[in-house]
Amino acid sequence: MDAIKVGIVEDDKDWLRSLRAYLEKQPDIEVVFASDDKVATREALASGRLEVDVVLMDIMLHGEPEGVQLAEEVTAATGARVVMLTSMEEKELIFRSFQAGAIDYQIKSDFEALPNAVRAAARREAPISPAAAERMREEFRRLKQLEREFEKKKLQDMITPSELELLKLIDKGYTQTEIANRLVLSIRTIKNHVNHILKKLGSKGSKEAAREAKEKGLF
């Protein structure tokens, strides 16, 4: 069985040497490329010298999250499976790494797990580690919350205070006649307000519009 060809991109030279030595003790793993420099890595990509099955990629290279972009470039150029390495648990960077094509994420301190992570990646069976999965779920929740806040703000900008008051009363079950009496307005004015709201929101009816406003947190 051929050895798994591995590339390592890591800016800490001492850790790079130690990791290389540790992996090379594995009988089925061969480290064929190791670099602490993003420029050298890109040169190897451009020349076709980066012939690897798996790349262990540090997210942070010399203080910048260059590993995320490099992961995308490596995946596109070589088809290698990229496992991200990090000493921190930065949810946004982990999420971006997976978007860039990485298949797993490993904390550096858990270096003993790396040989098996490499083997799993080479078999194209690499499961997302529990830590990475949890960070991704947290990031999805954060993005979902941002989406809800954006939709709420968009709706707030569309609806006037008087229209919002009208929607609140509709949500409470008041009829248009009851709302007209309560607000001391003509039924025609109430109907006009409702029609304006339906056009703005694209709703089929006033109860649907009120439900949407409530679900998005306007009241």
C-alpha positions in Angstrom: 0.0 0.0 0.0 1.4 3.4 -1.0 2.2 5.8 1.8 -0.1 8.8 2.2 1.6 11.9 0.8 1.2 14.8 3.2 2.0 18.5 3.0 2.2 20.8 6.1 1.9 24.5 6.0 2.7 25.9 9.5 4.3 29.3 10.5 5.8 28.0 13.8 9.1 26.5 12.6 9.6 24.5 15.8 6.1 23.1 15.7 6.5 22.4 12.0 9.7 20.3 12.6 8.1 18.5 15.5 4.9 17.7 13.6 6.9 16.5 10.6 9.1 14.2 12.7 6.0 12.8 14.5 4.1 12.1 11.3 7.1 10.5 9.6 7.3 7.9 12.4 4.0 6.6 11.0 4.6 3.7 8.6 1.9 4.8 6.2 2.5 8.5 6.1 5.2 10.4 4.1 5.7 14.1 4.5 6.6 15.3 1.0 6.2 19.1 1.6 6.6 21.3 4.6 6.7 25.1 4.6 6.2 28.0 7.0 5.7 30.4 4.2 2.6 31.2 2.2 4.7 32.5 -0.8 6.7 29.3 -1.0 3.5 27.3 -0.8 2.0 29.2 -3.7 5.2 28.8 -5.7 5.0 25.0 -5.1 1.4 25.1 -6.3 2.2 27.1 -9.4 5.1 24.8 -10.4 3.1 21.6 -9.8 5.5 20.4 -7.1 2.8 20.1 -4.5 1.8 16.5 -5.2 0.0 15.5 -2.0 -3.0 13.5 -0.8 -3.6 15.5 2.3 -2.5 19.0 3.5 -2.4 20.1 7.1 -3.0 23.8 6.9 -2.5 26.3 9.8 -5.4 28.8 9.8 -3.2 31.6 11.0 0.0 32.3 9.1 2.2 35.0 10.6 -0.7 36.7 12.3 -3.1 36.6 9.4 -5.8 34.1 8.5 -4.0 33.3 5.2 -4.6 29.6 5.7 -8.2 30.0 4.7 -7.4 31.4 1.3 -4.5 28.9 0.8 -6.9 26.0 1.6 -9.1 27.1 -1.3 -6.1 27.4 -3.6 -4.7 24.0 -2.6 -8.1 22.3 -3.1 -8.6 23.8 -6.5 -5.1 23.2 -7.8 -4.4 19.7 -6.4 -7.7 18.1 -5.3 -5.9 17.3 -2.0 -7.9 17.0 1.2 -7.2 19.9 3.6 -7.3 19.6 7.3 -7.1 22.9 9.1 -4.9 23.3 12.2 -5.4 25.9 14.8 -4.4 26.7 18.4 -7.6 28.6 19.0 -11.3 28.1 18.5 -12.3 31.0 16.2 -15.8 30.1 15.0 -15.9 32.5 12.0 -12.5 31.3 10.7 -13.4 27.7 11.1 -16.6 28.3 9.2 -14.8 30.1 6.4 -12.3 27.3 6.2 -15.0 24.8 5.5 -16.5 27.2 2.9 -13.0 27.2 1.3 -13.0 23.5 0.9 -11.4 22.1 4.1 -12.8 18.8 5.3 -11.8 18.9 8.9 -10.3 21.0 11.7 -8.0 19.9 14.4 -6.7 21.7 17.5 -2.9 21.7 17.5 -2.6 20.6 21.1 -4.3 17.3 20.2 -1.5 16.4 17.8 -1.8 12.7 18.7 -5.1 12.7 16.8 -3.5 14.0 13.6 -2.3 10.7 12.1 -5.8 9.3 12.2 -7.2 12.6 10.8 -4.7 12.3 7.9 -5.7 8.6 7.3 -9.4 9.5 7.3 -8.9 12.4 5.0 -6.9 10.3 2.6 -9.8 7.7 2.5 -12.1 10.6 1.9 -14.0 9.5 4.9 -12.9 12.3 7.3 -15.8 13.1 9.6 -16.0 16.6 11.0 -14.6 16.5 14.5 -17.1 17.1 17.3 -15.3 20.4 18.2 -15.5 21.6 14.6 -19.1 20.5 14.2 -20.1 22.5 17.4 -18.3 25.6 16.1 -20.1 25.3 12.8 -23.4 25.0 14.5 -22.6 28.1 16.6 -21.7 30.0 13.4 -24.9 28.9 11.7 -26.8 30.1 14.7 -25.0 33.4 14.6 -25.7 33.8 10.8 -29.3 32.9 11.3 -29.6 35.6 14.0 -28.1 38.2 11.7 -30.5 37.2 9.0 -33.5 37.6 11.4 -32.2 41.0 12.5 -31.8 42.1 8.9 -35.3 40.9 8.0 -36.7 42.7 11.1 -34.9 45.9 10.2 -36.1 45.7 6.6 -39.7 45.3 7.7 -39.4 48.1 10.3 -38.3 50.5 7.5 -41.3 49.5 5.4 -44.0 49.8 8.1 -45.1 53.1 9.6 -46.0 53.4 13.3 -49.7 53.7 12.5 -49.6 50.6 10.3 -47.8 48.7 13.0 -50.5 49.6 15.5 -53.0 48.4 13.0 -51.2 45.1 12.6 -51.1 44.7 16.4 -54.9 45.0 16.6 -55.4 42.6 13.7 -53.2 40.1 15.6 -55.3 40.5 18.7 -58.4 39.5 16.6 -60.1 42.8 16.1 -62.2 43.3 13.0 -61.7 46.2 10.7 -64.9 47.8 12.0 -63.8 47.4 15.6 -60.4 48.8 14.7 -62.0 51.8 13.1 -64.1 52.5 16.2 -61.1 52.0 18.5 -58.8 54.4 16.5 -61.6 56.8 15.7 -61.1 56.4 12.0 -63.4 55.7 9.1 -63.6 52.1 7.9 -62.4 53.4 4.5 -59.2 54.7 6.0 -58.6 51.3 7.8 -59.2 49.4 4.5 -56.7 51.8 2.7 -54.1 51.2 5.4 -54.6 47.4 5.1 -54.2 47.6 1.3 -51.0 49.6 1.7 -49.6 47.0 4.1 -50.5 44.1 1.9 -48.8 45.7 -1.1 -45.7 46.5 0.9 -45.3 43.0 2.4 -46.7 41.0 -0.5 -49.1 39.3 1.9 -52.3 37.6 0.8 -54.3 38.9 3.8 -54.2 41.1 6.9 -53.9 38.2 9.3 -50.9 36.8 7.3 -49.3 40.3 7.4 -49.8 40.6 11.2 -48.4 37.1 11.7 -45.3 37.9 9.7 -44.7 41.2 11.6 -45.1 39.3 14.9 -42.8 36.4 13.9 -40.1 38.9 12.9 -40.2 40.6 16.2 -41.9 43.9 15.4 -44.2 43.4 18.3 
